[in-house]
Amino acid sequence: MSTTHLTLTTASLTLLSLVVLALIHSRFKRRLPKDIQGPPSTSFWIGAKNRLKSLIHRRFNSAPIGNEKDIRYQNEVGDQEFQWLRQYGTAWRAAGCMGEEVLMVADPKGIQHILQGAGYNYLKSEEDRQLLRMVSGDGLAWVHGRLAGDAHRRQRKVMNPAFSAAQLRDFLPLFHKRAAKARLVQRIEEEITNEDTSEPVLNVAGWLTRVTMDVLGEGTHIVAGFGYEFGATDDRKGDLMKNLEGIFVESTLYPSKLDLIVKSFFNAIPSGLLYYVRHFPSREYRRSREWLDFSRTMARDIVRKSEARVDGKDVMSVLIRANASEDPKSQLSQTEVIDQIATLILAGTDTTSITASWILLEIARHPEAQIKIRDEIHAARVRVTARGDTEFTIADLEGLTLLQCAMKEGMRLHPITWQLTRLAGMDDVIPLANPITTKSGQLSSIAVRKGTRVKISICAYHRLPSVWGQDADQWNPARWLNLDNSKQASVGMYANLLNFSAGVRSCIGWRFSVIEQSSILASLLEHFEFALPDDAMTKPALRKPSLVMTPTVEGKQGSWLRLKVKSLA
């Protein structure tokens, strides 16, 4: 081996060692107050050794697993965090990789401060940003924003008109076309007819993904999407469905220990260099890369076919005008336009359909509630027909009180985004609505130093008895009839829930998603009866901890929600 080669190798190892030491040193400087309680740590590299190995995936039962693995390898979302919530209160210390101390928060006042009050002073971690960048590119989900002219503010300002409350009136006919009259109900009827059994069991999650994809894609000359017909509901699945199916499970579920350690360095590496981690030859990175490359190719085709549409308020018109703008404050580059489309395809399809799947599961579990919801829909249909209309308006859908309560309760119990990570951009004090008991007394606020990693446990917040009542672990849609949120910290965008996050990084399309789900669920419940399959106890729908909490079934790949479906025609 040449002297030059040895010198370069030595220099590289020295540089790497310095980076590691600097990272470790910075983490010890960011210690949380000593008396905040949390699960014990026995492993410097990965964190605390898990005491509940029975909760962890069987492949790793014999391995010493830390807090990161405790969370990432839960059999189901919440198995670990619900226990910590009961044991330590609404905020606790957790051990991260490489000696990092992480503050986990499920407190409403603390969450409100982090997501809303502090604005851009709590930024997404580079680990989370890169996960999103690998599947959606440099769109809204990835861009940062603390300065006045930053990319996130600019992109969000450009996109807002396409998702305003006024635009919902234009969205609705497309929802009805795809869900009601149309293709979804008709296609499910056809599948039921073709089954050889009197009680057919269908993968409802698959159908919901198809219809949300078509709603997003079609929108011709009007509204919702790109004027691009995907044909997913009509079984013209093509490459899009093949590439999209199972994306979150296959790219983010159960990362390796090495992957967790590597990602712990991301905050010390410039974003420009982090872009190239997508080329790592592991399962997670390869799957994400394949999807993003495919969605970018499709996005370019959509742009090419939409270049003449510049006068509307639909998504494509907004994007094309922004690309042509000469004002830096309202301009999007060609790459940004492409990646906004890639982002919206992913966010507007899987996230909405997965949420609707969980809601439908709870409705199927509670047949008495399902009957009452269906009766409410039928009564509303009579009123709509009597006034000479053929479809529900937004007011009609919002007036379906029992359905709206069921939707909120399903979203509360099954938040598909179950955790958010933020980094403190400055020394700060996080207030708490529920004081926590420490080794030296009670704390009603927690001091954090700049750079501290804070994890918001959405699944734990959604189960807080102090917010939702003593039966917070139970399905009870009636709670929404009398729930008084005026006495609680204002946390989320919708019903004080965190499914759409909150503050400056809240979901831009949350209104779109809520109305779309209302329309689809009303249509399905009007035409079909849903029930659990006979093997629901032995093959339950599992809440696996991938980036998006997707319903899965043992032995099946991707998103699966098996329900008995009976036609009411």
C-alpha positions as CSV (number, residue, x, y, z in Angstrom):
1,M,0.0,0.0,0.0
2,S,1.5,3.4,-1.0
3,T,2.4,6.1,1.5
4,T,0.0,8.5,-0.1
5,H,-2.9,6.0,0.3
6,L,-2.1,5.5,3.9
7,T,-1.9,9.2,4.5
8,L,-5.3,9.7,2.9
9,T,-6.8,6.9,4.9
10,T,-5.4,8.2,8.1
11,A,-6.6,11.7,7.4
12,S,-10.1,10.4,6.6
13,L,-10.3,8.4,9.8
14,T,-8.9,11.3,11.8
15,L,-11.6,13.6,10.3
16,L,-14.3,11.1,11.0
17,S,-13.1,10.7,14.6
18,L,-13.1,14.4,15.1
19,V,-16.7,14.6,13.8
20,V,-17.8,11.9,16.1
21,L,-16.1,13.5,19.1
22,A,-17.5,16.9,18.3
23,L,-21.0,15.4,18.0
24,I,-20.7,13.6,21.3
25,H,-19.3,16.7,23.0
26,S,-22.2,18.8,21.7
27,R,-24.7,16.3,22.9
28,F,-23.3,16.3,26.4
29,K,-23.5,20.1,26.4
30,R,-27.3,19.7,25.6
31,R,-28.1,17.8,28.8
32,L,-31.7,18.1,30.0
33,P,-32.3,19.0,33.7
34,K,-31.0,16.1,35.7
35,D,-34.1,15.2,37.7
36,I,-36.4,14.7,34.7
37,Q,-37.4,11.0,34.8
38,G,-37.3,8.5,31.9
39,P,-36.5,4.9,31.0
40,P,-33.0,3.9,32.1
41,S,-30.1,3.9,29.6
42,T,-27.6,1.0,29.5
43,S,-26.2,1.4,26.0
44,F,-24.2,4.5,25.0
45,W,-24.5,3.7,21.3
46,I,-28.2,3.1,21.0
47,G,-29.7,4.2,24.3
48,A,-31.6,2.4,27.0
49,K,-32.0,-1.4,27.0
50,N,-35.6,-2.3,26.5
51,R,-37.3,-4.1,29.4
52,L,-40.3,-5.1,27.4
53,K,-38.7,-7.4,24.8
54,S,-42.1,-9.1,24.3
55,L,-43.3,-5.9,22.6
56,I,-40.5,-5.9,20.1
57,H,-40.4,-7.6,16.8
58,R,-39.4,-11.3,17.3
59,R,-36.4,-11.0,15.0
60,F,-34.7,-8.7,17.6
61,N,-35.8,-10.4,20.9
62,S,-32.3,-11.4,21.8
63,A,-30.7,-8.0,21.0
64,P,-30.0,-5.2,23.5
65,I,-32.2,-2.4,22.1
66,G,-32.3,1.2,23.1
67,N,-35.0,3.9,23.3
68,E,-34.9,4.5,19.6
69,K,-35.3,0.9,18.9
70,D,-38.0,0.6,21.7
71,I,-40.0,3.1,19.7
72,R,-39.1,2.1,16.2
73,Y,-39.6,-1.7,16.9
74,Q,-42.8,-1.6,18.8
75,N,-45.2,-4.3,17.7
76,E,-47.8,-1.6,17.4
77,V,-47.6,2.2,17.7
78,G,-48.1,3.2,21.3
79,D,-47.1,0.0,23.0
80,Q,-44.1,1.7,24.5
81,E,-45.1,5.4,24.7
82,F,-48.4,4.7,26.4
83,Q,-46.5,3.0,29.2
84,W,-44.0,5.8,29.5
85,L,-46.9,8.3,29.6
86,R,-48.5,6.5,32.6
87,Q,-45.2,6.1,34.3
88,Y,-43.6,9.5,33.9
89,G,-46.3,12.0,33.0
90,T,-46.7,14.2,29.9
91,A,-42.9,14.8,29.4
92,W,-40.0,12.5,30.0
93,R,-36.3,12.0,29.1
94,A,-35.4,9.3,26.6
95,A,-32.0,8.1,25.5
96,G,-31.0,8.6,21.9
97,C,-28.0,7.3,19.9
98,M,-24.5,8.4,20.8
99,G,-25.3,9.6,24.3
100,E,-27.9,12.1,23.1
101,E,-30.7,13.0,25.6
102,V,-34.1,13.5,24.0
103,L,-37.1,15.2,25.5
104,M,-40.4,13.5,24.7
105,V,-43.5,15.6,25.1
106,A,-47.2,14.7,25.1
107,D,-48.3,17.8,27.0
108,P,-50.9,20.1,25.2
109,K,-49.4,23.3,26.4
110,G,-45.9,22.2,25.6
111,I,-46.9,21.0,22.2
112,Q,-48.7,24.3,21.5
113,H,-45.5,26.2,22.5
114,I,-43.3,24.1,20.2
115,L,-45.5,24.0,17.1
116,Q,-47.3,27.3,17.3
117,G,-45.9,29.8,19.8
118,A,-42.2,29.3,18.9
119,G,-42.8,29.2,15.1
120,Y,-39.7,28.4,13.1
121,N,-37.6,28.3,16.3
122,Y,-38.2,24.6,16.5
123,L,-37.1,23.1,13.2
124,K,-37.5,19.6,11.8
125,S,-34.5,17.4,12.5
126,E,-32.2,16.5,9.6
127,E,-33.1,12.9,10.0
128,D,-36.8,13.5,9.5
129,R,-36.2,16.0,6.7
130,Q,-34.0,13.5,4.8
131,L,-36.6,10.7,5.3
132,L,-39.1,13.0,3.7
133,R,-36.7,14.3,1.1
134,M,-36.0,10.8,-0.1
135,V,-39.6,10.1,-0.9
136,S,-40.9,13.5,-1.9
137,G,-37.9,15.6,-3.0
138,D,-37.4,19.3,-2.2
139,G,-41.1,20.2,-1.8
140,L,-43.0,21.6,1.2
141,A,-42.4,18.6,3.4
142,W,-38.6,19.0,3.2
143,V,-37.8,22.8,3.0
144,H,-36.7,24.6,6.1
145,G,-37.7,28.1,7.1
146,R,-36.5,30.5,9.7
147,L,-35.6,33.6,7.7
148,A,-38.2,36.0,6.2
149,G,-37.3,35.0,2.7
150,D,-36.9,31.3,3.2
151,A,-38.0,28.6,0.9
152,H,-40.8,27.2,3.1
153,R,-42.6,30.5,3.5
154,R,-42.3,31.2,-0.2
155,Q,-43.5,27.7,-1.3
156,R,-46.4,27.8,1.2
157,K,-47.5,31.2,0.1
158,V,-47.5,30.1,-3.5
159,M,-49.5,27.0,-2.8
160,N,-52.1,28.4,-0.4
161,P,-54.6,29.5,-3.0
162,A,-55.0,26.0,-4.3
163,F,-56.0,24.8,-0.8
164,S,-58.2,27.6,0.4
165,A,-61.5,27.1,2.1
166,A,-63.2,28.7,-1.0
167,Q,-61.7,26.0,-3.3
168,L,-63.5,23.2,-1.4
169,R,-66.7,24.1,-3.2
170,D,-64.9,23.1,-6.4
171,F,-63.4,20.0,-5.0
172,L,-66.7,18.5,-3.9
173,P,-68.1,17.4,-7.3
174,L,-65.0,15.4,-8.0
175,F,-65.2,13.7,-4.7
176,H,-68.8,12.7,-5.4
177,K,-68.0,11.6,-9.0
178,R,-65.2,9.3,-7.9
179,A,-66.7,8.0,-4.6
180,A,-70.5,8.0,-5.0
181,K,-72.0,7.9,-8.4
182,A,-69.4,6.3,-9.6
183,R,-66.5,4.3,-9.8
184,L,-65.7,3.3,-6.2
185,V,-69.2,2.0,-5.3
186,Q,-69.6,0.4,-8.7
187,R,-66.2,-1.4,-8.6
188,I,-66.7,-2.7,-5.1
189,E,-70.2,-4.0,-6.2
190,E,-68.4,-5.8,-9.0
191,E,-65.9,-7.4,-6.7
192,I,-68.5,-8.5,-4.3
193,T,-70.5,-10.1,-7.2
194,N,-67.4,-11.9,-8.4
195,E,-66.6,-13.4,-5.0
196,D,-67.5,-17.1,-4.4
197,T,-68.7,-16.5,-0.9
198,S,-71.8,-15.0,0.6
199,E,-69.7,-12.9,3.0
200,P,-66.8,-11.5,0.9
201,V,-63.8,-10.0,2.6
202,L,-62.1,-7.2,0.7
203,N,-59.0,-5.2,1.2
204,V,-60.7,-1.9,1.8
205,A,-57.5,0.0,2.2
206,G,-56.5,-0.8,-1.3
207,W,-59.8,0.6,-2.7
208,L,-59.4,3.7,-0.7
209,T,-55.9,4.3,-2.0
210,R,-57.2,3.9,-5.6
211,V,-60.0,6.4,-5.2
212,T,-57.9,9.1,-3.4
213,M,-55.3,8.7,-6.2
214,D,-57.9,9.3,-8.9
215,V,-59.4,12.3,-7.0
216,L,-55.9,13.9,-6.8
217,G,-55.0,13.1,-10.4
218,E,-58.2,14.0,-12.3
219,G,-59.5,17.5,-11.5
220,T,-59.7,18.3,-15.2
221,H,-60.2,22.0,-15.7
222,I,-61.6,22.5,-12.3
223,V,-59.9,21.8,-9.1
224,A,-58.3,19.2,-7.1
225,G,-55.3,18.0,-8.9
226,F,-53.4,17.8,-12.1
227,G,-55.9,17.1,-14.9
228,Y,-54.3,13.7,-15.2
229,E,-56.4,10.5,-15.1
230,F,-54.6,7.8,-13.2
231,G,-57.4,5.2,-13.7
232,A,-56.6,3.4,-10.4
233,T,-60.2,2.8,-9.5
234,D,-60.8,1.2,-12.9
235,D,-58.0,-1.2,-12.3
236,R,-55.7,0.5,-14.8
237,K,-53.2,0.4,-12.0
238,G,-50.1,0.6,-14.1
239,D,-46.7,1.7,-12.8
240,L,-48.0,4.3,-10.4
241,M,-49.8,1.9,-8.1
242,K,-47.0,-0.7,-8.4
243,N,-44.5,1.9,-7.2
244,L,-46.7,3.5,-4.6
245,E,-48.1,0.4,-2.9
246,G,-46.4,-0.3,0.4
247,I,-44.0,2.7,0.1
248,F,-44.0,3.7,3.8
249,V,-43.8,0.1,5.2
250,E,-41.1,-1.0,2.8
251,S,-38.9,2.2,3.2
252,T,-39.2,3.1,6.9
253,L,-40.5,0.1,9.0
254,Y,-37.9,-1.5,11.3
255,P,-34.7,0.3,10.3
256,S,-31.4,-1.4,11.2
257,K,-29.4,-0.4,14.2
258,L,-26.6,0.8,11.9
259,D,-29.1,2.9,10.0
260,L,-30.3,4.6,13.3
261,I,-26.7,5.3,14.3
262,V,-25.8,6.7,10.9
263,K,-28.9,9.0,11.0
264,S,-27.9,10.3,14.3
265,F,-25.0,12.1,12.5
266,F,-27.3,13.8,10.0
267,N,-27.6,17.1,12.0
268,A,-23.8,17.5,11.8
269,I,-23.7,17.1,8.0
270,P,-24.6,19.8,5.5
271,S,-27.9,19.3,3.7
272,G,-26.2,19.4,0.3
273,L,-24.1,16.3,1.2
274,L,-27.1,14.6,2.8
275,Y,-28.9,14.5,-0.6
276,Y,-26.5,11.7,-1.6
277,V,-27.5,9.3,1.2
278,R,-30.4,8.3,-1.1
279,H,-27.8,6.2,-3.0
280,F,-26.9,4.1,0.0
281,P,-27.4,0.4,-1.0
282,S,-29.8,-0.5,1.8
283,R,-33.5,-1.6,1.5
284,E,-34.8,1.7,3.0
285,Y,-32.9,4.0,0.7
286,R,-33.3,1.9,-2.4
287,R,-37.1,1.8,-2.1
288,S,-37.4,5.5,-1.4
289,R,-35.1,6.3,-4.4
290,E,-37.1,4.2,-6.8
291,W,-40.4,5.9,-5.8
292,L,-39.0,9.4,-6.0
293,D,-37.3,8.8,-9.4
294,F,-40.6,7.4,-10.7
295,S,-42.8,10.2,-9.3
296,R,-40.5,12.9,-10.6
297,T,-40.7,11.3,-14.1
298,M,-44.5,11.3,-13.8
299,A,-44.5,14.9,-12.5
300,R,-42.6,16.1,-15.6
301,D,-45.2,14.4,-17.8
302,I,-48.0,16.1,-15.9
303,V,-46.3,19.5,-16.2
304,R,-45.8,19.0,-20.0
305,K,-49.4,18.2,-20.5
306,S,-50.6,21.1,-18.3
307,E,-48.5,24.0,-19.6
308,A,-51.5,25.7,-21.2
309,R,-53.4,25.9,-17.9
310,V,-52.5,29.2,-16.2
311,D,-55.7,30.9,-15.4
312,G,-57.3,28.6,-12.8
313,K,-56.9,28.1,-9.1
314,D,-56.3,24.4,-9.2
315,V,-52.9,23.0,-8.2
316,M,-51.4,22.8,-11.6
317,S,-52.4,26.3,-12.6
318,V,-50.9,27.7,-9.4
319,L,-47.6,25.8,-10.0
320,I,-47.3,26.7,-13.6
321,R,-47.9,30.4,-12.8
322,A,-45.3,30.3,-10.1
323,N,-42.8,28.7,-12.4
324,A,-43.3,31.6,-14.9
325,S,-43.3,34.3,-12.3
326,E,-40.4,36.8,-12.3
327,D,-41.0,37.8,-8.7
328,P,-38.6,35.9,-6.5
329,K,-41.1,36.0,-3.6
330,S,-43.7,34.0,-5.7
331,Q,-41.5,32.0,-8.0
332,L,-40.9,28.3,-8.0
333,S,-38.0,26.7,-9.9
334,Q,-38.7,23.8,-12.3
335,T,-37.3,21.4,-9.8
336,E,-39.5,22.8,-7.0
337,V,-42.6,22.5,-9.2
338,I,-41.7,18.8,-10.0
339,D,-41.1,18.0,-6.3
340,Q,-44.3,19.8,-5.2
341,I,-46.2,17.4,-7.5
342,A,-44.2,14.4,-6.2
343,T,-45.0,15.5,-2.6
344,L,-48.8,16.0,-3.3
345,I,-49.1,12.6,-5.0
346,L,-47.7,10.9,-1.9
347,A,-49.4,13.1,0.7
348,G,-52.7,13.4,-1.1
349,T,-53.1,9.7,-1.7
350,D,-51.7,7.4,1.0
351,T,-52.2,9.6,4.0
352,T,-55.8,10.4,3.3
353,S,-56.7,6.8,2.4
354,I,-54.9,5.3,5.4
355,T,-56.7,7.7,7.8
356,A,-60.0,6.7,6.2
357,S,-59.1,3.0,6.5
358,W,-58.6,3.4,10.3
359,I,-61.9,5.2,10.7
360,L,-63.7,2.6,8.7
361,L,-62.2,-0.2,10.9
362,E,-63.5,1.4,14.0
363,I,-67.0,1.8,12.4
364,A,-66.9,-1.9,11.5
365,R,-66.0,-2.8,15.0
366,H,-69.0,-1.0,16.4
367,P,-72.1,-2.1,14.4
368,E,-74.6,-0.2,16.5
369,A,-72.8,3.1,15.8
370,Q,-72.6,2.1,12.1
371,I,-76.4,1.7,11.9
372,K,-77.0,5.1,13.5
373,I,-74.5,6.8,11.1
374,R,-76.2,5.1,8.1
375,D,-79.6,6.2,9.3
376,E,-78.3,9.8,9.6
377,I,-76.9,9.6,6.0
378,H,-80.2,8.3,4.7
379,A,-82.1,11.1,6.5
380,A,-79.8,13.7,4.9
381,R,-80.3,12.1,1.5
382,V,-84.0,12.5,1.8
383,R,-83.6,16.2,2.6
384,V,-81.2,16.7,-0.3
385,T,-83.6,15.0,-2.7
386,A,-86.5,17.1,-1.4
387,R,-84.8,20.3,-2.2
388,G,-84.1,19.1,-5.8
389,D,-80.4,18.4,-5.4
390,T,-78.6,15.1,-6.3
391,E,-75.5,15.4,-4.2
392,F,-74.4,16.5,-0.7
393,T,-73.0,20.0,-0.2
394,I,-70.2,20.7,2.2
395,A,-72.8,21.9,4.7
396,D,-74.6,18.6,4.3
397,L,-71.5,16.6,5.0
398,E,-70.5,18.8,8.0
399,G,-74.1,18.4,9.2
400,L,-73.7,14.6,9.5
401,T,-72.9,14.9,13.2
402,L,-72.5,11.2,13.9
403,L,-70.2,10.6,11.0
404,Q,-68.1,13.6,11.9
405,C,-67.8,12.4,15.5
406,A,-66.8,8.9,14.2
407,M,-64.2,10.5,12.0
408,K,-62.7,12.6,14.8
409,E,-62.6,9.6,17.1
410,G,-61.0,7.4,14.5
411,M,-58.3,10.0,13.9
412,R,-57.8,10.5,17.6
413,L,-57.2,6.7,18.2
414,H,-55.2,6.1,15.1
415,P,-53.0,9.2,14.1
416,I,-51.1,8.0,11.1
417,T,-48.4,10.6,11.9
418,W,-47.7,9.4,15.4
419,Q,-44.6,11.3,16.3
420,L,-42.9,14.6,15.3
421,T,-39.3,15.5,15.9
422,R,-38.1,19.1,16.3
423,L,-34.7,20.7,17.2
424,A,-34.7,23.7,19.6
425,G,-33.3,26.6,17.6
426,M,-32.4,28.5,20.7
427,D,-32.2,28.1,24.5
428,D,-35.9,28.0,25.6
429,V,-38.3,27.1,28.3
430,I,-41.2,24.8,27.4
431,P,-44.3,25.3,29.6
432,L,-46.5,22.3,30.7
433,A,-50.2,22.2,31.3
434,N,-49.7,19.1,33.5
435,P,-46.7,19.4,35.9
436,I,-44.5,16.4,36.0
437,T,-43.1,14.7,39.1
438,T,-39.3,14.7,39.1
439,K,-36.7,13.4,41.6
440,S,-36.7,16.7,43.4
441,G,-40.4,17.8,43.1
442,Q,-42.7,19.0,40.5
443,L,-41.9,20.9,37.3
444,S,-44.4,23.1,35.4
445,S,-41.8,24.0,32.7
446,I,-38.7,22.5,31.2
447,A,-35.5,24.4,30.2
448,V,-33.9,23.2,27.0
449,R,-30.7,24.2,25.3
450,K,-30.2,25.1,21.6
451,G,-30.0,21.9,19.6
452,T,-32.0,19.7,22.0
453,R,-34.0,17.1,20.2
454,V,-37.7,17.2,21.2
455,K,-40.0,14.4,20.1
456,I,-43.7,15.2,20.2
457,S,-45.6,12.0,20.9
458,I,-48.9,12.5,19.0
459,C,-50.2,9.0,19.9
460,A,-49.7,9.7,23.6
461,Y,-51.2,13.2,23.5
462,H,-54.3,11.7,21.7
463,R,-54.8,9.4,24.8
464,L,-54.4,12.0,27.5
465,P,-57.3,11.6,30.1
466,S,-56.9,15.3,31.1
467,V,-57.8,16.3,27.5
468,W,-60.1,13.5,26.3
469,G,-61.6,12.1,29.5
470,Q,-61.0,9.0,31.6
471,D,-62.0,6.7,28.8
472,A,-59.4,8.1,26.4
473,D,-58.2,4.6,25.5
474,Q,-61.7,3.7,24.3
475,W,-63.7,4.3,21.2
476,N,-66.4,6.8,22.2
477,P,-67.5,9.1,19.4
478,A,-70.1,10.6,21.7
479,R,-67.3,12.5,23.5
480,W,-67.2,14.9,20.6
481,L,-70.8,16.0,21.2
482,N,-70.0,17.6,24.6
483,L,-66.2,18.1,24.5
484,D,-65.3,21.6,25.7
485,N,-61.9,22.5,24.0
486,S,-62.1,26.1,25.3
487,K,-60.5,24.9,28.6
488,Q,-57.6,23.2,26.8
489,A,-54.6,24.6,25.0
490,S,-55.3,25.1,21.3
491,V,-53.1,22.5,19.7
492,G,-54.1,21.1,16.3
493,M,-55.6,22.4,13.0
494,Y,-58.7,20.1,13.3
495,A,-60.7,19.2,16.4
496,N,-57.6,19.9,18.6
497,L,-56.0,16.8,17.1
498,L,-52.5,16.6,15.7
499,N,-53.2,14.5,12.6
500,F,-52.4,17.5,10.5
501,S,-49.7,18.9,12.8
502,A,-50.0,22.6,13.7
503,G,-48.5,26.0,13.3
504,V,-46.2,27.0,10.5
505,R,-45.6,23.4,9.4
506,S,-49.2,22.3,9.5
507,C,-50.6,20.3,6.6
508,I,-51.6,22.7,3.8
509,G,-54.3,20.3,2.5
510,W,-56.0,19.5,5.7
511,R,-59.4,20.9,4.7
512,F,-59.2,19.0,1.4
513,S,-58.5,15.8,3.3
514,V,-61.3,16.2,5.8
515,I,-64.0,16.9,3.1
516,E,-62.7,14.2,0.9
517,Q,-62.9,11.6,3.7
518,S,-66.4,12.8,4.6
519,S,-67.6,12.4,1.1
520,I,-66.0,9.0,0.6
521,L,-67.1,7.5,3.9
522,A,-70.7,8.9,3.5
523,S,-70.9,7.2,0.1
524,L,-69.5,3.9,1.3
525,L,-71.7,3.7,4.4
526,E,-74.8,4.6,2.3
527,H,-74.2,1.7,0.0
528,F,-72.4,-1.0,2.0
529,E,-72.4,-2.6,5.4
530,F,-68.9,-3.3,6.9
531,A,-68.0,-5.9,9.5
532,L,-64.9,-7.5,10.9
533,P,-63.8,-10.8,9.2
534,D,-64.2,-14.0,11.1
535,D,-60.5,-14.3,11.7
536,A,-60.2,-10.7,13.0
537,M,-58.9,-11.9,16.4
538,T,-56.1,-14.1,14.9
539,K,-55.3,-11.8,12.0
540,P,-55.9,-8.3,13.3
541,A,-55.1,-5.1,11.5
542,L,-51.8,-4.0,13.1
543,R,-50.6,-0.4,13.8
544,K,-47.0,-0.8,12.6
545,P,-44.6,2.0,13.4
546,S,-43.5,3.0,9.9
547,L,-43.2,6.7,9.0
548,V,-46.9,6.7,8.4
549,M,-48.9,4.3,10.6
550,T,-50.2,1.9,7.9
551,P,-52.7,-0.9,8.7
552,T,-51.0,-4.2,8.0
553,V,-51.8,-7.9,8.3
554,E,-49.3,-10.6,9.1
555,G,-48.3,-12.3,5.8
556,K,-49.3,-9.4,3.6
557,Q,-47.2,-6.7,2.1
558,G,-48.1,-3.0,2.1
559,S,-51.4,-1.5,3.3
560,W,-54.1,-4.1,4.2
561,L,-57.4,-3.7,5.9
562,R,-59.6,-6.7,5.5
563,L,-63.4,-6.2,6.2
564,K,-66.5,-8.0,5.3
565,V,-68.5,-5.9,2.8
566,K,-72.2,-6.4,2.2
567,S,-74.0,-4.5,-0.5
568,L,-77.2,-2.7,0.6
569,A,-78.5,-2.3,-3.0
